[in-house]
Amino acid sequence: MQSEKQPATVARMFDSIAPRYEVMTILISLGQDRRWRRLATAALQAGPGDSVLDVAAGTGASSAVLARTGAKVTALDISPGMLAMGRQHHPGINYVVGDAGSMPFADATFDAVTVSFGLRNMSDPQQVLTELTRVTKPGGRLVVCELSTPPWPVLQLAHRVWMGRVMPLIARLSSNPASYGYLTESIVDWPGPTVVAQWLADAGWRDIRFTRLTGGIVTLHWGRR
């Protein structure tokens, strides 16, 4: 798995699925992805005058929700293909191709930073969280929205069935069905929220909290610089 998360490999994979990515996300999440993005935006408390960094922004779906708050949004992603779709569908956002582990921004640039459904695809997520600390102003906010595994046995069973049986069927509609096998593995292998919370603390974030959404298949993490 770790070798599959090298930046160049991840960029190529997401380039290959970019044309249908937003449609596939809606199908796989049963439309819940829009609600999760709205909740992540609300948790970030961004507003007019704020400079916000959206890491692993992909096609800009989360960035577009953030921009509607009046914030000035910069969308960073390793995949040029995903950002090209973002420029096409969500204009008015500053799209930047870059590696989240070594970002092309000065220290203390942003009032708030966020990652939605992308931290688990990083080869070194702890380094990414440290980089996010570096580019955030003192007192600035962080929200991580990430897919996770439900903590309750009945929901765990339903989750396994969905990931193992249903997702492969939906993935056939993608421009690169094999890539969704990797994405499924990345969700199953992702650690629990208490581990991620410790990563945030180790990276220098404070006032750390998390909450589970939709039975625990998604977790929101908060932190303050």
DAJOKA-V522507 format. One record per residue. N is the residue number from 1. RES is the residue in one letter. SS is DSSP state (helix for helix, strand for strand, loop for the rest). Layout:
n->N res->RES ss->SS
n->N res->RES ss->SS
This chain:
n->1 res->M ss->loop
n->2 res->Q ss->loop
n->3 res->S ss->helix
n->4 res->E ss->helix
n->5 res->K ss->helix
n->6 res->Q ss->loop
n->7 res->P ss->helix
n->8 res->A ss->helix
n->9 res->T ss->helix
n->10 res->V ss->helix
n->11 res->A ss->helix
n->12 res->R ss->helix
n->13 res->M ss->helix
n->14 res->F ss->helix
n->15 res->D ss->helix
n->16 res->S ss->helix
n->17 res->I ss->helix
n->18 res->A ss->helix
n->19 res->P ss->helix
n->20 res->R ss->helix
n->21 res->Y ss->helix
n->22 res->E ss->helix
n->23 res->V ss->helix
n->24 res->M ss->helix
n->25 res->T ss->helix
n->26 res->I ss->helix
n->27 res->L ss->helix
n->28 res->I ss->helix
n->29 res->S ss->loop
n->30 res->L ss->loop
n->31 res->G ss->loop
n->32 res->Q ss->helix
n->33 res->D ss->helix
n->34 res->R ss->helix
n->35 res->R ss->helix
n->36 res->W ss->helix
n->37 res->R ss->helix
n->38 res->R ss->helix
n->39 res->L ss->helix
n->40 res->A ss->helix
n->41 res->T ss->helix
n->42 res->A ss->helix
n->43 res->A ss->helix
n->44 res->L ss->helix
n->45 res->Q ss->loop
n->46 res->A ss->loop
n->47 res->G ss->loop
n->48 res->P ss->loop
n->49 res->G ss->loop
n->50 res->D ss->loop
n->51 res->S ss->strand
n->52 res->V ss->strand
n->53 res->L ss->strand
n->54 res->D ss->strand
n->55 res->V ss->strand
n->56 res->A ss->loop
n->57 res->A ss->loop
n->58 res->G ss->loop
n->59 res->T ss->loop
n->60 res->G ss->loop
n->61 res->A ss->helix
n->62 res->S ss->helix
n->63 res->S ss->helix
n->64 res->A ss->helix
n->65 res->V ss->helix
n->66 res->L ss->helix
n->67 res->A ss->helix
n->68 res->R ss->loop
n->69 res->T ss->loop
n->70 res->G ss->loop
n->71 res->A ss->loop
n->72 res->K ss->strand
n->73 res->V ss->strand
n->74 res->T ss->strand
n->75 res->A ss->strand
n->76 res->L ss->strand
n->77 res->D ss->strand
n->78 res->I ss->loop
n->79 res->S ss->loop
n->80 res->P ss->helix
n->81 res->G ss->helix
n->82 res->M ss->helix
n->83 res->L ss->helix
n->84 res->A ss->helix
n->85 res->M ss->helix
n->86 res->G ss->helix
n->87 res->R ss->helix
n->88 res->Q ss->helix
n->89 res->H ss->helix
n->90 res->H ss->loop
n->91 res->P ss->loop
n->92 res->G ss->loop
n->93 res->I ss->loop
n->94 res->N ss->strand
n->95 res->Y ss->strand
n->96 res->V ss->strand
n->97 res->V ss->strand
n->98 res->G ss->loop
n->99 res->D ss->loop
n->100 res->A ss->loop
n->101 res->G ss->loop
n->102 res->S ss->loop
n->103 res->M ss->loop
n->104 res->P ss->loop
n->105 res->F ss->loop
n->106 res->A ss->loop
n->107 res->D ss->loop
n->108 res->A ss->loop
n->109 res->T ss->loop
n->110 res->F ss->strand
n->111 res->D ss->strand
n->112 res->A ss->strand
n->113 res->V ss->strand
n->114 res->T ss->strand
n->115 res->V ss->strand
n->116 res->S ss->strand
n->117 res->F ss->loop
n->118 res->G ss->loop
n->119 res->L ss->helix
n->120 res->R ss->helix
n->121 res->N ss->helix
n->122 res->M ss->loop
n->123 res->S ss->loop
n->124 res->D ss->loop
n->125 res->P ss->helix
n->126 res->Q ss->helix
n->127 res->Q ss->helix
n->128 res->V ss->helix
n->129 res->L ss->helix
n->130 res->T ss->helix
n->131 res->E ss->helix
n->132 res->L ss->helix
n->133 res->T ss->helix
n->134 res->R ss->helix
n->135 res->V ss->helix
n->136 res->T ss->strand
n->137 res->K ss->strand
n->138 res->P ss->strand
n->139 res->G ss->strand
n->140 res->G ss->strand
n->141 res->R ss->strand
n->142 res->L ss->strand
n->143 res->V ss->strand
n->144 res->V ss->strand
n->145 res->C ss->strand
n->146 res->E ss->strand
n->147 res->L ss->strand
n->148 res->S ss->loop
n->149 res->T ss->loop
n->150 res->P ss->loop
n->151 res->P ss->loop
n->152 res->W ss->loop
n->153 res->P ss->helix
n->154 res->V ss->helix
n->155 res->L ss->helix
n->156 res->Q ss->helix
n->157 res->L ss->helix
n->158 res->A ss->helix
n->159 res->H ss->helix
n->160 res->R ss->helix
n->161 res->V ss->helix
n->162 res->W ss->helix
n->163 res->M ss->helix
n->164 res->G ss->helix
n->165 res->R ss->helix
n->166 res->V ss->helix
n->167 res->M ss->helix
n->168 res->P ss->helix
n->169 res->L ss->helix
n->170 res->I ss->helix
n->171 res->A ss->helix
n->172 res->R ss->loop
n->173 res->L ss->loop
n->174 res->S ss->loop
n->175 res->S ss->loop
n->176 res->N ss->loop
n->177 res->P ss->loop
n->178 res->A ss->loop
n->179 res->S ss->helix
n->180 res->Y ss->helix
n->181 res->G ss->helix
n->182 res->Y ss->helix
n->183 res->L ss->helix
n->184 res->T ss->helix
n->185 res->E ss->helix
n->186 res->S ss->helix
n->187 res->I ss->helix
n->188 res->V ss->helix
n->189 res->D ss->helix
n->190 res->W ss->loop
n->191 res->P ss->loop
n->192 res->G ss->loop
n->193 res->P ss->helix
n->194 res->T ss->helix
n->195 res->V ss->helix
n->196 res->V ss->helix
n->197 res->A ss->helix
n->198 res->Q ss->helix
n->199 res->W ss->helix
n->200 res->L ss->helix
n->201 res->A ss->helix
n->202 res->D ss->helix
n->203 res->A ss->loop
n->204 res->G ss->loop
n->205 res->W ss->loop
n->206 res->R ss->strand
n->207 res->D ss->strand
n->208 res->I ss->strand
n->209 res->R ss->strand
n->210 res->F ss->strand
n->211 res->T ss->strand
n->212 res->R ss->strand
n->213 res->L ss->strand
n->214 res->T ss->helix
n->215 res->G ss->helix
n->216 res->G ss->helix
n->217 res->I ss->loop
n->218 res->V ss->strand
n->219 res->T ss->strand
n->220 res->L ss->strand
n->221 res->H ss->strand
n->222 res->W ss->strand
n->223 res->G ss->strand
n->224 res->R ss->strand
n->225 res->R ss->loop
